[in-house]
């Protein structure tokens, strides 16, 4: 098995793992961080599929902007609770 | 017990999907060769940009329209003007944001310019611009947008209007969105510049219209 296949397998495993964790973890803040991690891994996956254009957009929108929105919403929730 | 059945069913379904992917027949038309054959008349050198802005420009036109209408729906639902006080931002973060924001603007311009011949383009550049605005807002350097002023409104719809104007102007020469060969590169750059600014504002707006932080308290 060469290095590239190993990397792809690792990437696929990490994607499934982070997606699973972001859905099942009980603390919301951790779930959001796992979601951002998942978004970044998806961006790397796009690059591995030789679609760097999609990867760039996905990193910016999928991980960056939606992650920031989720964190902002979490902040509002938390402040309302206290 | 029930959970086991669901997991088993889902696993079989996934295996079926993966299996059927291997059964797919090769596409009847080889699109990559078609694009490669027509690169000379596209006005740009990067195949993805050629497809997005020239060969399938119609899709991109509708895409920006969809994003714009999403923002209009948010505005129509009403902006919540109530603000919530939150702990003030660390001065280190503020200084960092001041340093990083101009660099992000430059990266956006580079991505826009690079789109003609390598991965990049209006959408990515717009996303970076939007992220820069969100960063500035989160570090309390710019306030949330409570009511869109005239300039902001113009910026939001500008990209779509430029795109639409160019598309309509092409009707004189022939078909919608069919650029003449000599101008294709310049027209695409014009459309992309407009799209970058509008996309940046729209994506930033998705955040800055919705956010409840008072922001801007320097």
Interface residues (C-beta under 8 A of the other chain):
Chain A: X52 X53 X56 X57 X60 X61 X64 X65 X68 X69 X72 X75 X76 X79
Chain B: X48 X84 X86 X111 X119 X120 X121 X123 X124 X127 X128 X130 X131 X134 X138 X203 X206 X207 X210 X211 X212 X213
